[in-house]
């Protein structure tokens, strides 16, 4: 019996992004962008070769080809929960981000029933999750770092409440509930500790800045 050889992977640069980076250009990126990018001018990165994707490949292999501090903004939605090594990805995001770059992350909240239905989900997220890795001044609760820290500042955390079509009345009620919960950090923390299994949150939005 022979040992199984590691599978070769390929990075496909469809728009000449690496050439732009070698020329010293700063870019914005969207990780796990899927078929549509939020910003048409940003560089979409995804494992699948879809219409909105500019670089096809594993996120770690793609970012490894980026020089330090070449990214001015990062956006990712419903991608980080699929990543098995979150500390490694946060480190790579910090490395490629320029000082003062903005990083916006949207993921399912851990109380979202759909989070638990998807077998490809690896990491649950709550209010405090990124505070285990990043500097923050939002929470009174002391949050340990476990010896790991990336040069990112957690600036804001918002809980999002919504439903899917055609449940429009339920959606409207949840949005109104969300406005109440997001009044302050106290109400967010009280909700997550005491109420999240009664009215689950749909997702959570983090905003970070590269220090």
C-alpha positions as CSV (number, residue, x, y, z in Angstrom):
1,X,0.0,0.0,0.0
2,X,1.4,3.4,-0.9
3,X,0.9,6.6,1.1
4,X,-1.7,8.9,-0.2
5,X,-0.2,12.0,-1.8
6,X,-1.5,15.4,-0.7
7,X,-4.0,16.8,-3.2
8,X,-2.6,19.6,-5.3
9,X,-4.6,22.8,-5.2
10,X,-4.7,25.6,-7.7
11,X,-5.0,29.4,-7.4
12,X,-6.5,31.1,-10.4
13,X,-6.0,34.8,-10.8
14,X,-8.8,35.7,-13.3
15,X,-8.2,39.5,-13.3
16,X,-4.5,40.0,-12.9
17,X,-4.8,41.0,-9.2
18,X,-1.3,39.7,-8.3
19,X,0.3,41.9,-10.9
20,X,-1.5,44.9,-9.5
21,X,-0.2,44.0,-6.0
22,X,3.3,43.6,-7.3
23,X,3.0,47.1,-8.7
24,X,2.2,48.4,-5.2
25,X,-1.5,48.9,-5.6
26,X,-3.8,48.7,-2.6
27,X,-7.0,46.8,-3.0
28,X,-10.2,45.9,-1.2
29,X,-11.1,42.2,-0.8
30,X,-14.2,40.1,-0.2
31,X,-13.6,36.6,1.3
32,X,-16.0,33.9,0.3
33,X,-17.8,36.3,-2.0
34,X,-19.9,33.7,-3.9
35,X,-21.5,34.7,-7.2
36,X,-22.0,38.4,-6.3
37,X,-19.7,40.9,-4.7
38,X,-20.9,43.6,-2.4
39,X,-18.6,46.1,-4.0
40,X,-17.9,45.7,-7.8
41,X,-14.5,47.3,-7.4
42,X,-13.3,44.9,-4.7
43,X,-11.5,41.6,-5.4
44,X,-13.7,38.6,-4.8
45,X,-12.0,35.4,-3.4
46,X,-13.7,32.1,-3.3
47,X,-13.0,28.4,-3.7
48,X,-15.6,28.1,-6.5
49,X,-15.2,29.7,-9.9
50,X,-18.4,31.8,-9.9
51,X,-19.2,35.0,-11.9
52,X,-18.2,37.4,-9.1
53,X,-15.0,35.7,-8.2
54,X,-11.7,37.3,-9.2
55,X,-9.3,34.8,-7.5
56,X,-10.3,31.2,-7.2
57,X,-8.6,29.1,-4.5
58,X,-8.3,28.2,-0.9
59,X,-8.3,31.4,1.2
60,X,-5.1,30.6,3.0
61,X,-3.2,29.9,-0.3
62,X,-4.6,33.0,-1.9
63,X,-3.7,35.3,1.0
64,X,-0.3,33.8,1.3
65,X,0.5,35.3,-2.1
66,X,-0.4,38.8,-0.9
67,X,2.3,41.1,0.3
68,X,2.1,42.7,3.8
69,X,-0.3,45.7,4.2
70,X,-1.7,45.7,0.7
71,X,-5.4,45.7,1.6
72,X,-7.3,48.8,2.5
73,X,-10.7,47.1,3.4
74,X,-11.9,43.5,4.0
75,X,-15.5,42.3,3.8
76,X,-16.8,38.8,4.4
77,X,-20.3,37.5,5.0
78,X,-21.3,34.0,6.0
79,X,-17.8,32.6,5.4
80,X,-15.8,32.6,8.6
81,X,-18.1,30.0,10.2
82,X,-16.9,27.5,7.6
83,X,-13.2,28.0,8.4
84,X,-11.7,25.4,10.7
85,X,-8.7,27.6,11.7
86,X,-10.1,30.9,12.7
87,X,-6.9,32.2,14.5
88,X,-4.8,31.5,11.4
89,X,-7.3,33.4,9.2
90,X,-7.5,36.4,11.5
91,X,-3.7,36.5,11.5
92,X,-3.5,36.5,7.7
93,X,-6.2,39.2,7.5
94,X,-4.2,41.3,9.9
95,X,-1.0,40.7,8.0
96,X,-2.3,41.8,4.6
97,X,-4.3,44.8,5.9
98,X,-2.8,48.2,5.9
99,X,-2.8,50.3,9.1
100,X,-6.3,51.7,9.7
101,X,-7.9,49.3,7.2
102,X,-11.5,48.4,8.0
103,X,-12.6,44.8,8.4
104,X,-16.3,44.0,8.3
105,X,-17.4,40.5,9.2
106,X,-21.0,39.0,9.1
107,X,-21.6,35.5,10.5
108,X,-24.6,33.6,11.8
109,X,-25.2,34.1,15.5
110,X,-24.9,30.8,17.5
111,X,-28.6,30.9,18.3
112,X,-29.7,30.8,14.7
113,X,-31.2,27.4,14.0
114,X,-29.8,27.4,10.5
115,X,-26.3,27.5,11.9
116,X,-26.7,24.1,13.5
117,X,-28.4,22.6,10.4
118,X,-25.4,23.2,8.1
119,X,-22.8,20.4,8.5
120,X,-20.1,22.6,6.9
121,X,-20.2,25.1,9.8
122,X,-17.1,24.8,12.0
123,X,-17.1,27.8,14.4
124,X,-20.1,29.3,16.3
125,X,-20.0,33.1,16.9
126,X,-21.4,35.3,19.7
127,X,-20.9,38.8,21.0
128,X,-17.5,37.9,22.6
129,X,-16.0,35.6,20.0
130,X,-13.6,38.0,18.3
131,X,-12.7,39.6,21.6
132,X,-10.7,36.4,22.4
133,X,-8.3,37.4,19.6
134,X,-8.5,41.2,19.3
135,X,-8.1,44.3,21.4
136,X,-11.5,45.7,22.5
137,X,-13.0,48.3,24.8
138,X,-16.6,47.3,24.3
139,X,-17.3,44.8,27.1
140,X,-16.9,45.1,30.9
141,X,-16.5,41.4,31.1
142,X,-12.9,40.3,31.2
143,X,-12.2,38.1,28.2
144,X,-9.1,35.9,28.1
145,X,-6.7,35.8,25.1
146,X,-5.2,32.3,25.7
147,X,-1.8,33.6,24.5
148,X,-3.1,34.6,21.1
149,X,-3.6,38.1,19.8
150,X,-3.8,39.8,16.4
151,X,-3.2,43.5,15.8
152,X,-6.9,44.2,15.2
153,X,-9.2,46.5,17.3
154,X,-12.8,45.3,17.7
155,X,-14.8,48.6,17.2
156,X,-18.4,47.4,17.1
157,X,-20.7,44.4,17.4
158,X,-24.3,44.4,16.3
159,X,-26.9,41.6,16.5
160,X,-29.2,41.2,13.5
161,X,-32.8,39.8,13.6
162,X,-34.6,38.9,10.4
163,X,-36.6,36.1,8.8
164,X,-36.7,34.8,5.2
165,X,-39.4,35.3,2.5
166,X,-42.4,35.0,2.5
167,X,-42.5,35.5,6.3
168,X,-42.6,39.3,5.9
169,X,-44.6,39.9,9.1
170,X,-42.3,37.8,11.2
171,X,-39.4,39.7,9.5
172,X,-40.8,43.1,10.4
173,X,-41.4,42.0,14.1
174,X,-37.9,40.7,14.4
175,X,-36.4,43.9,12.9
176,X,-38.3,45.9,15.5
177,X,-37.0,43.6,18.3
178,X,-33.5,44.0,16.9
179,X,-33.7,47.8,17.2
180,X,-34.6,47.4,20.9
181,X,-31.8,44.8,21.6
182,X,-29.2,47.0,19.9
183,X,-29.9,50.1,22.0
184,X,-26.8,49.5,24.0
185,X,-24.1,47.0,24.8
186,X,-25.9,46.2,28.1
187,X,-29.1,45.2,26.2
188,X,-27.1,43.1,23.8
189,X,-25.3,41.3,26.6
190,X,-28.5,40.8,28.5
191,X,-30.2,39.4,25.4
192,X,-27.4,36.9,24.7
193,X,-27.2,35.7,28.3
194,X,-30.9,35.4,29.0
195,X,-33.1,35.6,25.9
196,X,-31.3,34.3,22.8
197,X,-33.0,30.9,22.9
198,X,-36.4,32.5,23.1
199,X,-36.0,34.9,20.1
200,X,-32.9,33.7,18.2
201,X,-30.7,36.2,16.5
202,X,-30.1,35.7,12.7
203,X,-26.6,37.0,12.4
204,X,-23.9,39.1,14.0
205,X,-21.9,42.0,12.5
206,X,-18.4,42.9,13.6
207,X,-16.4,45.9,12.6
208,X,-12.7,45.9,13.2
209,X,-9.7,48.1,12.4
210,X,-6.1,47.2,11.8
211,X,-3.9,48.8,14.4
